[in-house]
Amino acid sequence: MQRRFYILALAVVFSLLALLSLHPALRVEPMFRRTSQPDQQWDQTSISSRKRAFATMVCDPELLDASMVSIYSLKSTLTEESVDILILLPETVPVSNKSVRQLEMLGTVIRTPTLQHSTTTCDSYIHLWTLSSYEKIIYFTADVSFTQDADPLFGIPAHSAIIQQSSGSWPLMVLEPSVATFKFLASDFKQHKDLTFHEFLTRSSLAWQVTNLPEGVFLFSGPLKPWAFHYYNDNDWLKYYDPIVFYRWRRTHQEVKGYLNQENEWPNQARQRAVCDSYDPIETYPVQDQFSVLVSTYTPERIEHLASLITYLLRSPKVHTVYVTWHNPKLEVPDSILVDDRVQVLTQEYDSLNNRFNPIPGLVTEAVYILDDDVFVDLDDLAFTFQAWQTRKDSVVGHFPRIHTYNTLTHNATYKVCRPESPYSIILTKSMFIRSEYLFAYTCVLDPALHRTIDDRLNCEDIAFSMMATGLSGARAVHVRPSKPLLDFGLRRGISTNTHHMGARSECVADFINQFWNAKDPLKTSFDGVSPFTVPQVIGGTWSRLEKQIAQYS
């Protein structure tokens, strides 16, 4: 009898333990597979601590860098050590072990939601409500940058959201984890899987309060993002482009790289900060009926001819100012080139081909004409090319076209000189017009890793610039055919005369697209160009001559 009672008692005890272990409040955390080892152990004692946390989610590997910058900005402002920073990595998002280690170095607690009834990101977002070990969670996206102490954000009531006006999404929201809420949302989601996350929450019975942007939070609210501006591919880019805040993001991105020890030192590592920190971008360039000339020079033997070239250019009424980019830091600037008060010399602290695209202090013209010191263009043709640029200001407009190809399967590329009647996709910096905003964008917003690649190769800065201009605006390069021959005095002795030049340029095209444009070619092929208008020649004919004329083409 006692033995039966003992067995029955054990059965009751095990049944109670099984029931307790299956209780929703105690089985919330196993919905996540922990992929990092934070200092805080997620056991039953931590569940009762009811801490607070920030949380974000990576749904696209291309947003990983942007998420790290957002996390770093948050980490830099937090004063309360007990606040966790969670990052959700869905099982369907491929993330390398290296990236996981970098996220751990940023002090994040990594969770991998186990998707049970779908592989959509919306389903993963819902799992935020299962984190019942936290009293309150502030969810943020990579669009958010924190500029001051973020702890006061926990004073925002739960079920509050900041609406991003351009897309209607919610880049910042405050929630209280709850098993009951999770069950309700999970059940409701099965019937509305076609909705986006914010649409789904808006339709739910949860009472969401829309609030203004809190103090200390900056939001990249437009569709143009600083981490992806160079492949935006839309002509409305100026509406959303903010050079100051975009550079601020890039500077933080570089700080993250330094914090994570991602970058080895290189001679020009500080060049971007040195140039861009001291430059104050202006909103508009008031002079639109003239252009500035930006001449690059380096080789000592060309300097003796530079004064003559500058004097010649200043004869054009369309030229506002001539800037000389003095690439050689070891070479003194001779007084002979200062032929006019409209000539300014831009000395360089660093030796880099990228210097030719540095933003220019005091620049007031909307257009910049970039010219090599060994190229001569007729002034009338130059004025006509400026007119052609004025009708297509987002394009790179010039005189030296090149053609490239890119194979999306092999990820290889070619680069060639254009043949007669062939298309083109690149205009060389030997002679080209650009809009002034592109200078700051190239130097201060592009990833300096691209600048480093150019410094290492001593080549291809013009290819990178064309990719940025077309990738940002979607505008094709435009070739202008001058009425008089162009003179190129550097054909025999320049960098481009190296026998390996074309092969090296092909490698640049492939490497730039693969590494910095996510293997998506930003360049576009053009089949037409611009030339000065001439009245067509019309010859009178007779019907009897028609057959003879047609026969000439057979």
C-alpha positions in Angstrom: 0.0 0.0 0.0 2.8 2.4 1.0 4.6 1.5 -2.2 1.6 2.4 -4.3 1.2 5.7 -2.4 4.9 6.5 -3.0 4.6 5.8 -6.7 1.4 7.9 -6.9 3.1 10.8 -5.0 6.1 10.7 -7.4 3.7 10.8 -10.4 1.9 13.8 -9.0 5.2 15.6 -8.3 6.6 15.0 -11.8 3.3 16.1 -13.3 3.4 19.4 -11.4 7.0 20.0 -12.4 6.1 19.3 -16.1 3.2 21.6 -15.8 5.3 24.4 -14.3 8.0 23.9 -16.9 5.5 24.3 -19.7 3.9 27.4 -18.2 4.2 30.3 -20.8 5.8 32.7 -18.4 8.6 30.3 -17.9 9.2 29.1 -21.4 9.4 32.5 -23.2 13.2 32.6 -23.5 13.6 29.2 -25.3 11.9 30.8 -28.3 15.3 32.3 -28.9 18.5 30.5 -29.7 21.3 32.5 -28.0 24.3 32.9 -30.3 26.5 34.9 -27.9 27.6 34.6 -24.4 26.8 37.8 -22.5 27.9 38.4 -19.0 24.3 38.2 -17.8 23.2 34.5 -17.6 19.6 34.1 -18.8 18.3 31.8 -16.0 15.2 32.0 -13.9 16.7 34.6 -11.6 17.3 37.0 -14.5 13.6 36.7 -15.4 12.6 38.1 -12.1 15.0 41.0 -12.4 12.8 42.8 -15.0 15.5 44.9 -16.6 15.1 47.3 -19.4 16.6 47.0 -22.9 17.1 48.5 -26.3 16.5 46.2 -29.2 17.1 46.2 -32.9 16.9 43.6 -35.7 19.0 42.8 -38.8 16.7 41.6 -41.6 19.1 42.3 -44.4 22.9 41.6 -44.4 23.4 44.8 -46.3 22.1 46.8 -43.3 24.6 45.2 -40.9 27.1 48.1 -41.0 24.3 50.6 -40.6 23.0 48.7 -37.6 26.4 48.6 -36.0 26.7 52.4 -36.4 23.3 52.8 -34.7 24.2 50.5 -31.9 27.6 52.3 -31.4 25.8 55.7 -31.2 23.5 54.2 -28.6 26.3 52.6 -26.6 28.2 55.9 -26.6 25.3 57.7 -24.9 24.1 55.1 -22.3 24.9 56.0 -18.7 23.0 53.1 -17.1 25.1 49.9 -17.1 22.1 47.6 -16.4 20.5 48.4 -19.7 21.0 45.6 -22.3 21.3 46.1 -26.1 19.6 43.3 -27.8 20.0 42.4 -31.5 17.7 39.9 -33.2 19.2 37.9 -36.0 16.6 35.8 -37.7 17.6 32.3 -38.8 17.0 33.2 -42.5 19.5 36.1 -42.5 23.0 34.9 -43.3 25.5 36.6 -41.0 29.2 35.6 -40.8 30.9 34.5 -37.6 33.1 37.5 -37.9 30.1 39.8 -37.9 28.7 38.0 -34.8 32.0 38.6 -33.0 31.9 42.2 -33.9 28.4 42.6 -32.6 29.5 40.9 -29.4 32.4 43.4 -29.1 29.8 46.2 -29.2 28.3 44.6 -26.1 25.1 43.4 -27.6 23.1 40.4 -26.5 22.4 38.4 -29.7 19.2 36.4 -30.0 18.1 34.3 -32.9 14.3 34.0 -33.1 13.2 30.4 -34.0 10.5 31.0 -36.6 7.7 28.5 -36.0 5.0 29.4 -38.6 6.7 31.6 -41.2 10.0 32.9 -42.4 8.9 36.5 -42.6 10.6 39.3 -40.7 7.3 40.4 -39.4 7.0 37.1 -37.5 10.5 37.8 -36.0 9.5 41.2 -34.8 6.5 39.8 -32.9 9.0 37.8 -30.8 10.0 41.0 -29.1 7.0 40.5 -26.9 8.3 37.2 -25.7 11.2 38.8 -24.0 9.4 39.0 -20.6 12.6 39.2 -18.7 12.5 42.9 -19.5 10.1 45.4 -18.1 10.3 47.7 -21.1 12.0 47.5 -24.5 12.8 50.4 -26.9 13.0 49.0 -30.4 15.0 51.0 -33.0 16.1 50.5 -36.6 19.3 51.4 -38.4 17.7 54.7 -39.4 18.1 55.9 -35.8 21.2 57.6 -34.5 21.4 58.6 -30.8 23.1 61.9 -30.1 22.7 62.2 -26.3 21.8 60.2 -23.2 19.2 57.6 -24.3 18.2 56.5 -20.8 15.3 59.1 -20.6 13.6 57.4 -23.5 12.4 54.8 -21.1 10.0 57.5 -19.8 8.0 57.3 -23.0 4.8 55.3 -22.4 4.6 51.8 -23.7 2.9 51.3 -27.1 4.4 54.6 -28.4 5.7 54.9 -31.9 7.6 57.3 -34.0 6.4 57.2 -37.6 8.9 57.6 -40.4 7.0 59.8 -42.9 8.6 58.7 -46.1 7.5 55.0 -45.8 5.1 54.9 -42.9 7.4 52.5 -41.0 8.2 52.7 -37.3 11.9 53.3 -36.7 11.4 53.7 -33.0 8.8 52.2 -30.7 8.4 51.5 -27.0 6.8 48.2 -25.9 6.2 46.1 -22.8 6.9 42.4 -23.3 3.9 40.2 -22.4 3.2 36.6 -23.1 -0.5 37.3 -23.5 0.2 40.0 -26.0 2.6 37.7 -27.9 -0.1 35.0 -28.1 -2.6 37.5 -29.3 -0.3 38.9 -32.0 0.9 35.5 -33.1 -2.6 34.3 -33.6 -3.7 37.4 -35.4 -0.6 37.4 -37.6 -1.5 34.1 -39.1 -4.4 35.8 -40.8 -2.5 38.9 -42.0 0.9 37.6 -43.2 0.8 39.9 -46.2 1.0 43.1 -44.1 4.2 44.9 -43.2 5.1 45.0 -39.5 3.8 48.5 -38.8 0.6 47.9 -40.9 0.0 44.7 -38.9 0.4 46.5 -35.5 -1.8 49.4 -36.7 -4.6 46.9 -37.5 -4.2 45.2 -34.1 -6.3 46.1 -31.1 -3.3 47.5 -29.3 -3.6 51.2 -28.7 -0.6 52.8 -30.3 0.3 56.4 -29.5 2.2 58.3 -32.1 4.7 60.7 -30.6 7.1 63.3 -31.8 10.8 62.6 -32.3 12.3 62.5 -28.8 15.2 64.8 -28.0 18.6 63.2 -28.5 17.4 61.0 -31.4 18.3 61.7 -35.0 16.3 59.9 -37.7 17.4 59.4 -41.3 13.8 59.7 -42.4 14.1 59.9 -46.2 14.7 57.1 -48.7 18.3 58.2 -49.3 20.6 56.8 -46.6 24.2 57.7 -46.0 25.3 54.0 -46.1 23.7 53.4 -49.4 23.6 56.8 -51.1 26.0 55.7 -53.9 23.5 53.3 -55.3 20.3 55.2 -54.7 19.8 55.6 -58.5 17.1 58.3 -58.5 17.0 61.9 -59.8 15.3 63.1 -56.6 18.4 62.6 -54.6 19.0 66.3 -53.8 15.7 66.4 -52.0 17.0 64.0 -49.4 20.7 64.6 -49.5 22.1 66.4 -46.4 25.9 66.6 -46.6 26.4 67.5 -42.9 24.4 64.7 -41.4 25.6 62.2 -44.0 29.2 63.0 -43.2 28.4 62.7 -39.5 27.2 59.2 -40.1 30.3 58.3 -42.1 32.6 59.7 -39.4 30.8 57.5 -36.8 31.1 54.5 -39.2 34.9 55.1 -39.2 34.9 55.3 -35.4 33.1 51.9 -35.3 35.8 50.4 -37.5 38.4 51.7 -35.2 36.6 50.4 -32.1 36.4 46.9 -33.7 39.9 47.0 -35.0 38.6 46.4 -38.5 41.2 48.5 -40.4 45.0 48.4 -40.6 46.8 51.7 -40.7 47.6 53.3 -44.0 49.4 56.5 -44.9 46.2 58.5 -45.8 44.0 57.1 -43.1 43.4 60.5 -41.6 42.8 62.3 -44.9 39.0 62.2 -44.9 38.8 63.7 -41.4 41.4 66.3 -42.2 39.6 67.5 -45.3 36.0 67.1 -44.2 36.0 68.2 -40.6 37.3 71.7 -41.6 34.9 72.0 -44.5 31.5 73.7 -44.1 29.1 72.6 -46.9 26.7 75.3 -48.3 23.1 74.6 -49.2 23.2 76.1 -52.7 25.8 77.4 -55.2 24.6 80.8 -56.3 26.6 81.3 -59.5 24.9 79.3 -62.3 26.0 81.1 -65.4 29.7 80.5 -65.0 31.8 77.5 -63.9 34.9 76.9 -61.9 37.9 75.1 -63.3 39.8 72.5 -61.2 43.2 71.7 -62.7 45.2 68.8 -61.3 49.0 68.9 -61.5 51.8 66.8 -60.0 54.7 66.3 -62.4 57.4 69.1 -62.2 58.0 69.3 -66.0 54.4 70.2 -66.7 54.3 73.1 -64.3 56.2 75.4 -66.7 53.3 75.1 -69.1 50.6 75.4 -66.4 50.7 79.2 -66.3 50.0 79.4 -70.0 47.1 77.0 -69.7 45.6 79.0 -66.8 46.0 82.3 -68.7 44.3 80.8 -71.7 41.3 79.5 -69.6 40.8 82.8 -67.9 40.1 84.3 -71.4 36.7 82.6 -71.3 33.9 84.8 -69.9 32.3 81.5 -68.6 35.3 80.8 -66.2 34.7 82.2 -62.7 37.7 80.9 -60.9 40.6 78.5 -61.6 41.6 76.2 -58.8 44.9 74.3 -59.0 45.0 71.1 -57.0 48.6 70.8 -56.1 49.0 67.1 -55.7 52.7 67.0 -54.9 53.2 67.9 -51.2 57.0 67.9 -51.7 56.9 70.5 -54.5 56.7 74.2 -53.8 54.1 76.3 -55.6 55.8 78.7 -58.0 54.6 82.3 -58.2 54.4 82.0 -62.0 51.1 80.2 -61.9 49.4 83.0 -59.9 48.7 85.0 -63.0 45.4 86.5 -61.8 43.5 87.0 -58.6 41.0 84.5 -59.9 43.6 81.7 -59.5 43.7 79.8 -56.2 46.1 77.0 -55.4 44.8 74.1 -53.3 47.8 72.6 -51.5 47.5 69.1 -50.2 48.7 67.6 -47.0 48.3 64.0 -48.3 49.6 62.5 -51.5 46.5 60.9 -53.1 44.8 60.8 -56.4 41.5 61.3 -54.5 42.6 64.9 -53.8 41.3 65.9 -57.2 37.8 65.5 -55.9 38.2 67.3 -52.5 35.5 69.9 -51.7 36.7 73.4 -52.3 36.4 76.1 -49.6 34.7 79.2 -51.0 33.4 77.5 -54.1 30.3 79.4 -55.4 29.6 78.0 -58.8 27.1 75.2 -59.4 29.4 73.6 -62.0 33.0 72.5 -61.8 35.1 71.7 -64.9 37.8 69.2 -64.0 40.8 69.2 -66.3 44.1 67.5 -66.5 47.1 69.8 -66.9 48.1 68.1 -70.2 44.7 68.6 -72.1 43.8 71.6 -74.3 40.2 72.3 -75.3 39.0 75.1 -77.6 37.2 77.8 -75.5 34.1 77.8 -77.8 33.8 74.0 -77.4 34.3 74.4 -73.7 31.4 76.9 -73.5 29.2 74.6 -75.5 30.0 71.7 -73.2 29.0 73.8 -70.3 25.7 74.5 -72.0 25.2 70.8 -72.6 25.9 70.1 -68.8 23.3 72.8 -67.8 20.5 70.7 -69.4 21.6 67.5 -67.6 23.2 68.6 -64.3 23.3 65.2 -62.6 25.4 63.7 -65.4 29.2 63.6 -65.8 29.6 65.5 -69.1 32.8 65.6 -71.0 35.1 64.7 -73.9 36.9 61.4 -73.2 34.4 58.4 -73.2 35.2 54.8 -72.2 33.2 51.6 -72.3 33.0 48.9 -69.7 31.2 45.6 -69.2 30.3 43.6 -66.1 29.3 40.0 -66.0 26.9 39.3 -63.2 27.7 35.6 -63.2 31.4 35.6 -63.1 31.7 39.1 -61.5 34.5 39.9 -64.0 34.7 43.2 -65.9 36.3 44.8 -69.0 37.4 48.3 -69.7 38.1 49.6 -73.2 38.7 52.7 -75.3 35.5 53.4 -77.3 35.6 52.6 -81.0 33.7 54.7 -83.6 29.9 54.3 -83.2 30.3 52.2 -80.0 28.5 53.0 -76.8 30.1 54.4 -73.7 29.5 54.3 -70.0 32.3 56.4 -68.4 33.7 59.9 -69.0 37.3 60.4 -67.9 38.3 63.2 -65.5 40.8 64.5 -68.1 38.0 66.9 -69.2 34.6 66.8 -67.7 31.8 68.9 -66.0 30.2 67.8 -62.8 27.9 69.4 -60.2 29.7 70.8 -57.2 27.8 68.7 -54.7 29.6 65.6 -56.0 32.9 66.7 -54.6 31.9 66.5 -50.9 29.9 63.4 -51.6 32.9 61.6 -53.0 35.4 62.7 -50.4 33.3 62.9 -47.3 30.4 60.4 -47.6 31.9 57.5 -49.6 33.6 54.8 -47.6 37.3 55.7 -47.2 38.0 52.0 -47.9 37.4 52.9 -51.6 39.8 55.8 -51.4 42.4 53.4 -49.9 42.0 51.0 -52.8 42.7 53.8 -55.2 45.7 55.0 -53.2 47.1 51.4 -53.2 46.6 51.1 -57.0 47.5 54.7 -58.0 44.7 54.4 -60.4 40.9 54.4 -61.1 39.7 57.4 -59.1 37.8 58.5 -62.2 36.0 55.2 -62.5 35.0 55.4 -58.8 33.7 58.9 -59.3 31.6 57.9 -62.3 30.2 55.0 -60.4 29.2 57.3 -57.5 27.6 60.0 -59.8 25.5 57.5 -61.8 24.8 55.3 -58.9 23.5 58.2 -56.8 21.5 60.1 -59.4 20.7 57.4 -62.0 22.0 59.9 -64.7 24.0 58.5 -67.6 27.4 59.9 -68.6 27.2 62.3 -71.5 29.8 62.6 -74.2 30.1 66.0 -76.0 31.8 65.9 -79.4 33.8 69.2 -79.8 33.9 70.9 -83.2 37.7 71.2 -83.0 40.3 68.5 -82.1 41.3 68.0 -78.5 45.0 68.2 -77.7 46.3 65.6 -75.2 50.0 66.3 -74.5 50.3 63.4 -72.0 49.5 60.5 -74.3 53.1 59.3 -74.3 54.2 59.8 -70.7 51.1 59.7 -68.4 50.0 57.0 -66.0 47.6 55.6 -68.6 50.5 54.8 -71.0 51.5 51.8 -68.9 51.2 48.6 -70.8 49.2 47.0 -68.0 46.8 50.0 -67.7 43.8 48.5 -69.4 44.0 45.2 -67.5 44.4 47.1 -64.2 41.4 49.3 -65.1 39.3 46.2 -65.8 40.2 44.9 -62.3 39.2 48.2 -60.8 35.7 48.1 -62.4 35.1 44.5 -61.1 36.5 45.1 -57.7 34.6 48.3 -57.1 31.3 46.8 -58.2 31.8 43.6 -56.2 33.1 45.3 -53.0 31.3 48.6 -52.8 28.2 48.3 -54.9 27.1 44.8 -53.7 27.8 43.2 -57.1 25.3 45.5 -58.8 26.7 47.6 -61.7 25.8 51.3 -61.1 27.1 52.4 -64.5 24.8 52.8 -67.5 25.5 52.5 -71.2 24.9 55.5 -73.4 24.4 55.3 -77.2 24.0 59.0 -78.0 26.0 62.1 -77.4 25.9 65.9 -77.9 27.4 67.9 -80.7 27.0 71.5 -81.9 24.0 72.0 -84.1 24.6 72.4 -87.8 22.0 72.8 -90.5 21.6 69.5 -92.4 22.6 69.4 -96.0 19.7 68.8 -98.3 20.2 68.0 -102.0 17.4 68.1 -104.6 16.7 64.8 -106.4 14.6 63.1 -109.0 12.6 59.9 -108.9 14.9 58.4 -111.5 17.8 58.8 -109.2 16.1 57.0 -106.4 16.9 53.5 -107.6 20.6 54.4 -108.1 20.7 55.9 -104.6 19.2 52.7 -103.0 21.5 50.5 -104.9 24.5 52.2 -103.2 23.3 50.6 -99.9 22.8 47.1 -101.2 
